[in-house]
């Protein structure tokens, strides 16, 4: 059996490799756990929790158990207010800027210190060691970093020699985890603010001005009718909350049916459903998303007197997708005549009284009976009137 010292040195070298690979947390924790168990260390669980930067997620975590059993955890921002978090040893360490905590929770008095210790004791855990590692500077109430907890179920817990090994490996583990976390944070933010597809292109290096490609896509443009008037009569905070409620109804159907929101247009959105195979299927998916979004927004009227109706236009064509802007400020979006026509079609929704309007290209490709012809109509800036099709109930 290898000695703890030999394993520790080899493990530190391996952690450098994993850091350079930007390895995921679960890979790192699994390698560390299995290597330490190979020395005979009575290590029965590792739990690692790290702060992240995401609109909905406060922290992510993994739990390792012998044999390579890995489970993941996601913690939302709202969980910071939960009783479990408020009475946790983790918050205690953060609040007191305590970088290390060792507790033999087999002791009745220690087990009562935090509710989670009772839970761990019921699972058979006898010894608990936690390390808090900050990334950068400590904040006044929170810390950007991670906490790793090492647990043993052996009757007398960890031998002191093993505790010294864990104390020595904790910071290298944190350093190995950091590049992967930063990569995940970048991915999270890019997906949240520019979309999953665009985010991938940015991470892959498509960041030069003019770095774009031609794609076939169904363009969806959605806009809330009457938002300008609502903005004149509602206080700013109420207006923002109202807009967020509408977006919560509008956006999930687009994502669910395979579209990508590329831009927020004030009170509306621009989305694209890329066509890589069956154009009809993508047209139907875009129509499904439009119908569900209109229904979701309409349902708000029963709950909110300020709810606004939604107008959506669909058009299909070739667009340029990629990076536009100047050196100091870039954006991923789609541009081209198809986008302009979709915008002009959306402007007719209120005038014609239909919540969903589609071009003939979309209607013919989809073959969907929900789209009914309503004749040819002139579009601003377009030389010839174009045939339009409508879905939904006319107002």
C-alpha distance (Angstrom), angle and dihedral (degrees) to the residues before:
residue distance angle dihedral
X1 . . .
X2 3.83 . .
X3 3.78 117.2 .
X4 3.79 120.8 -109.1
X5 3.80 91.1 -116.5
X6 3.81 93.1 53.4
X7 3.77 92.2 47.2
X8 3.79 91.8 46.7
X9 3.80 93.2 54.8
X10 3.80 92.8 45.2
X11 3.77 90.4 47.0
X12 3.80 92.8 52.2
X13 3.80 89.4 54.1
X14 3.79 91.2 48.2
X15 3.80 90.7 50.0
X16 3.80 89.5 57.5
X17 3.81 89.1 55.1
X18 3.80 91.3 48.2
X19 3.81 90.8 49.6
X20 3.80 90.9 52.9
X21 3.81 89.2 48.4
X22 3.81 90.2 51.8
X23 3.79 86.1 -129.7
X24 3.79 120.1 -165.6
X25 3.80 119.4 -102.7
X26 3.79 94.5 -110.9
X27 3.82 92.3 54.8
X28 3.79 92.1 50.7
X29 3.79 95.6 45.0
X30 3.80 91.8 47.9
X31 3.81 93.4 51.6
X32 3.79 91.7 47.4
X33 3.79 94.0 47.1
X34 3.79 95.7 47.8
X35 3.81 92.6 45.2
X36 3.80 92.8 51.4
X37 3.79 92.5 46.0
X38 3.81 88.3 53.3
X39 3.81 88.8 65.0
X40 3.81 90.6 58.6
X41 3.80 93.3 -103.5
X42 3.83 110.4 157.1
X43 3.80 91.5 -125.6
X44 3.82 111.2 153.7
X45 3.79 102.7 166.9
X46 3.79 143.0 9.9
X47 3.77 120.2 -163.5
X48 3.77 118.7 -171.8
X49 3.79 122.6 -175.9
X50 3.80 123.2 -178.4
X51 3.78 133.4 -175.3
X52 3.77 116.2 -117.2
X53 3.78 136.4 -175.7
X54 3.78 113.4 -117.1
X55 3.82 135.1 128.7
X56 3.82 91.7 -117.8
X57 3.82 105.5 19.6
X58 3.80 125.5 71.0
X59 3.80 99.8 177.9
X60 3.79 143.1 -1.7
X61 3.77 127.9 -149.7
X62 3.78 146.1 -177.5
X63 3.79 131.9 -155.6
X64 3.81 121.4 -154.1
X65 3.79 126.1 -162.6
X66 3.82 128.0 -179.8
X67 3.76 114.8 -75.1
X68 3.78 94.2 41.2
X69 3.80 96.6 -74.2
X70 3.81 106.1 161.0
X71 3.80 127.8 -179.6
X72 3.79 127.5 -179.7
X73 3.78 132.3 -140.8
X74 3.80 133.4 -162.8
X75 3.80 120.7 -163.2
X76 3.81 120.5 -160.7
X77 3.79 124.1 -145.6
X78 3.80 90.6 -110.5
X79 3.82 90.2 63.3
X80 3.80 89.2 71.4
X81 3.80 86.1 77.7
X82 3.80 95.3 50.9
X83 3.79 121.0 112.1
X84 3.81 90.9 -124.4
X85 3.80 91.0 59.4
X86 3.79 95.0 41.1
X87 3.83 90.0 54.2
X88 3.79 97.2 39.7
X89 3.81 128.7 117.5
X90 3.80 88.0 -129.0
X91 3.81 93.8 62.0
X92 3.81 88.5 43.2
X93 3.80 90.0 56.5
X94 3.80 93.3 46.0
X95 3.82 93.9 46.1
X96 3.80 92.7 48.3
X97 3.81 94.9 39.0
X98 3.76 87.8 -122.8
X99 3.79 112.0 164.9
X100 3.81 97.4 -170.3
X101 3.80 137.0 33.1
X102 3.81 126.3 -179.9
X103 3.79 119.8 -176.2
X104 3.78 131.3 171.1
X105 3.78 95.8 -149.4
X106 3.78 92.3 -175.5
X107 3.81 82.5 81.3
X108 3.83 109.5 91.3
X109 3.80 93.0 -139.9
X110 3.79 93.3 51.4
X111 3.80 93.4 46.0
X112 3.80 89.8 61.9
X113 3.81 93.3 56.0
X114 3.81 94.8 85.7
X115 3.82 128.9 11.5
X116 3.79 92.0 -126.5
X117 3.79 89.9 61.1
X118 3.79 89.2 63.9
X119 3.80 89.6 52.0
X120 3.80 91.7 49.3
X121 3.76 91.1 47.2
X122 3.81 90.0 54.8
X123 3.82 86.9 53.8
X124 3.80 89.1 55.8
X125 3.82 98.9 -102.6
X126 3.80 113.1 150.4
X127 3.81 104.2 170.0
X128 3.81 129.5 40.8
X129 3.79 127.9 -172.2
X130 3.81 122.0 177.5
X131 3.79 131.0 -174.5
X132 3.80 123.8 -165.9
X133 3.81 115.4 -157.8
X134 3.79 120.0 -174.1
X135 3.78 123.1 -148.5
X136 3.79 105.7 -143.9
X137 3.79 119.5 -27.3
X138 3.78 127.8 -10.1
X139 3.79 115.5 -106.4
X140 3.82 121.5 -138.0
X141 3.83 94.6 -100.9
X142 3.79 106.2 2.9
X143 3.75 138.6 38.9
X144 3.77 130.8 -140.8
X145 3.77 102.3 -136.3
X146 3.75 142.3 64.6
X147 3.78 143.1 -77.9
X148 3.79 121.5 -144.3
X149 3.79 120.4 -166.3
X150 3.79 124.0 -162.4
X151 3.81 118.3 -161.4
X152 3.77 136.2 -171.2
X153 3.79 131.3 -167.4
X154 3.79 95.4 -165.9
X155 3.77 111.6 123.6
X156 3.80 94.5 -114.9
X157 3.81 95.1 31.0
X158 3.79 125.9 -137.8
X159 3.82 119.2 -6.7
X160 3.78 111.7 -122.6
X161 3.82 91.1 -111.7
X162 3.80 88.9 59.2
X163 3.79 91.2 48.0
X164 3.81 88.0 55.8
X165 3.82 89.5 52.2
X166 3.80 91.9 50.4
X167 3.79 91.0 47.4
X168 3.79 88.2 52.4
X169 3.79 97.3 48.0
X170 3.81 100.1 42.7
X171 3.81 97.4 83.7
X172 3.83 94.6 44.5
X173 3.82 87.8 51.7
X174 3.80 90.1 52.2
X175 3.80 91.5 48.0
X176 3.81 90.6 50.1
X177 3.80 92.5 49.2
X178 3.82 95.4 48.1
X179 3.85 100.1 76.0
X180 3.78 91.7 50.0
X181 3.80 91.4 48.3
X182 3.79 91.5 49.9
X183 3.80 89.8 50.0
X184 3.80 90.0 50.0
X185 3.81 91.2 48.1
X186 3.81 90.1 51.8
X187 3.80 89.8 49.6
X188 3.81 91.8 47.3
X189 3.79 93.9 50.7
X190 3.78 94.2 44.4
X191 3.80 91.5 49.8
X192 3.80 91.3 47.2
X193 3.79 96.6 46.6
X194 3.81 106.3 28.7
X195 3.83 103.5 16.8
X196 3.79 135.1 -100.5
X197 3.81 97.2 -83.1
X198 3.78 94.6 43.9
X199 3.78 90.9 44.5
X200 3.78 91.3 55.5
X201 3.80 90.8 51.0
X202 3.80 91.6 51.7
X203 3.82 92.0 50.0
X204 3.80 89.1 47.8
X205 3.80 89.7 57.0
X206 3.81 104.0 -99.9
X207 3.79 92.4 140.3
X208 3.80 105.0 118.8
X209 3.82 118.9 110.6
X210 3.77 109.4 -98.3
X211 3.81 93.3 21.0
X212 3.80 96.0 140.3
X213 3.80 141.2 130.9
X214 3.77 135.2 -149.2
X215 3.80 113.7 -111.7
X216 3.77 136.6 173.2
X217 3.78 110.7 -123.6
X218 3.76 146.8 157.8
X219 3.78 106.9 -119.1
X220 3.80 118.6 -146.8
X221 3.79 120.0 -167.8
X222 3.79 118.2 -176.7
X223 3.78 127.7 -174.3
X224 3.79 135.1 176.0
X225 3.80 112.6 -121.4
X226 3.80 114.4 -132.3
X227 3.79 96.9 15.2
X228 3.80 93.5 130.3
X229 3.80 91.2 56.9
X230 3.81 90.6 45.7
X231 3.81 90.6 52.4
X232 3.80 89.5 55.8
X233 3.81 95.1 54.0
X234 3.84 103.6 34.6
X235 3.83 127.0 73.3
X236 3.79 114.1 -112.2
X237 3.80 97.3 -105.6
X238 3.82 92.1 49.2
X239 3.79 90.8 47.5
X240 3.81 92.2 52.5
X241 3.80 91.6 48.4
X242 3.82 90.3 48.4
X243 3.80 91.6 51.0
X244 3.80 92.0 48.2
X245 3.82 91.1 52.5
X246 3.79 90.2 52.8
X247 3.79 92.4 47.9
X248 3.80 89.6 50.7
X249 3.80 87.4 60.2
X250 3.81 96.3 39.4
X251 3.79 104.5 45.8
X252 3.84 106.9 48.8
X253 3.85 93.8 63.0
X254 3.80 90.4 53.3
X255 3.79 91.9 51.6
X256 3.80 93.1 41.5
X257 3.80 92.2 55.9
X258 3.78 95.6 47.0
X259 3.78 102.7 -95.7
X260 3.77 126.4 131.8
X261 3.79 124.5 -138.9
X262 3.78 105.0 -134.5
X263 3.79 101.3 176.7
X264 3.78 143.7 4.6
X265 3.78 110.4 -129.6
X266 3.79 100.0 -160.3
X267 3.80 100.2 -85.4
X268 3.80 93.6 2.4
X269 3.78 142.9 55.6
X270 3.78 139.9 -130.3
X271 3.80 114.2 -145.5
X272 3.79 135.3 172.8
X273 3.79 132.7 -152.6
X274 3.80 104.2 -160.1
X275 3.79 115.3 -140.2
X276 3.78 111.2 -139.6
X277 3.79 98.3 151.3
X278 3.78 129.4 -12.9
X279 3.82 107.3 35.0
X280 3.79 91.4 -169.9
X281 3.78 91.9 56.5
X282 3.80 91.8 52.2
X283 3.80 91.6 47.5
X284 3.80 89.9 52.3
X285 3.81 90.6 46.5
X286 3.80 90.6 52.5
X287 3.80 90.5 48.1
X288 3.80 90.9 49.0
X289 3.80 89.1 52.1
X290 3.79 91.4 48.4
X291 3.81 94.0 49.3
X292 3.80 92.3 48.2
X293 3.80 93.0 45.8
X294 3.83 92.2 50.9
X295 3.82 90.6 48.0
X296 3.80 92.2 47.2
X297 3.79 92.9 50.9
X298 3.83 91.5 44.6
X299 3.81 89.3 55.0
X300 3.80 89.0 61.6
X301 3.80 89.6 68.8
X302 3.80 90.3 72.6
X303 3.81 89.6 57.2
X304 3.79 104.5 33.4
X305 3.79 128.0 39.4
X306 3.81 89.0 -155.5
X307 3.82 94.1 57.2
X308 3.80 114.5 130.7
X309 3.82 131.4 -147.4
X310 3.80 119.8 -110.8
X311 3.81 126.6 -128.8
X312 3.81 120.3 -161.7
X313 3.79 132.9 -174.5
X314 3.82 127.4 -165.8
X315 3.78 127.1 -162.4
X316 3.80 134.4 160.3
X317 3.76 130.4 -144.7
X318 3.79 149.0 101.5
X319 3.78 115.5 -51.7
X320 3.78 135.7 174.4
X321 3.80 109.9 -114.4
X322 3.75 121.2 -167.4
X323 3.75 149.5 58.0
X324 3.80 119.9 -9.7
X325 3.78 132.8 166.4
X326 3.78 138.9 60.5
X327 3.78 129.6 -54.9
X328 3.80 94.0 -90.6
X329 3.81 98.2 45.6
X330 3.78 127.1 30.1
X331 3.78 135.3 177.1
X332 3.79 136.3 -173.2
X333 3.77 112.3 -133.8
X334 3.78 144.3 128.0
X335 3.78 123.1 -98.7
X336 3.78 135.1 178.6
X337 3.79 143.0 87.1
X338 3.82 92.7 -59.9
X339 3.80 90.2 61.5
X340 3.80 91.7 47.4
X341 3.81 92.5 50.2
X342 3.81 91.5 48.7
X343 3.79 89.0 52.8
X344 3.80 92.1 50.3
X345 3.82 91.0 48.5
X346 3.80 91.4 51.7
X347 3.80 89.9 54.1
X348 3.83 88.7 62.0
X349 3.82 95.8 56.0
X350 3.77 94.3 88.4
X351 3.80 93.7 41.6
X352 3.82 93.6 50.3
X353 3.80 94.0 38.1
X354 3.81 99.4 -125.1
X355 3.83 124.7 122.4
X356 3.83 92.7 -148.5
X357 3.78 126.7 39.3
X358 3.79 125.9 177.1
X359 3.74 135.2 -173.8
X360 3.79 122.2 -114.9
X361 3.82 89.3 -107.2
X362 3.80 90.9 61.7
X363 3.80 94.3 42.2
X364 3.79 94.7 50.3
X365 3.80 95.3 44.0
X366 3.80 93.2 47.1
X367 3.80 97.1 44.8
X368 3.79 84.8 -156.6
X369 3.81 116.2 160.2
X370 3.80 90.9 -150.4
X371 3.81 87.8 75.9
X372 3.79 111.6 76.6
X373 3.82 124.7 -174.1
X374 3.81 117.2 -107.8
X375 3.80 99.5 176.9
X376 3.80 134.9 -102.2
X377 3.79 119.3 -47.1
X378 3.79 133.4 -173.8
X379 3.79 117.6 -111.2
X380 3.77 123.0 -153.8
X381 3.80 109.5 -100.8
X382 3.82 93.8 8.7
X383 3.81 116.8 111.9
X384 3.81 99.3 -143.6
X385 3.82 130.5 36.8
X386 3.79 112.3 -106.8
X387 3.78 130.0 -144.1
X388 3.78 113.4 -105.5
X389 3.78 133.3 -162.1
X390 3.79 126.6 -157.8
X391 3.79 136.9 -151.2
X392 3.75 129.3 -170.9
X393 3.76 132.9 32.6
X394 3.78 117.3 -43.2
X395 3.80 113.4 -122.2
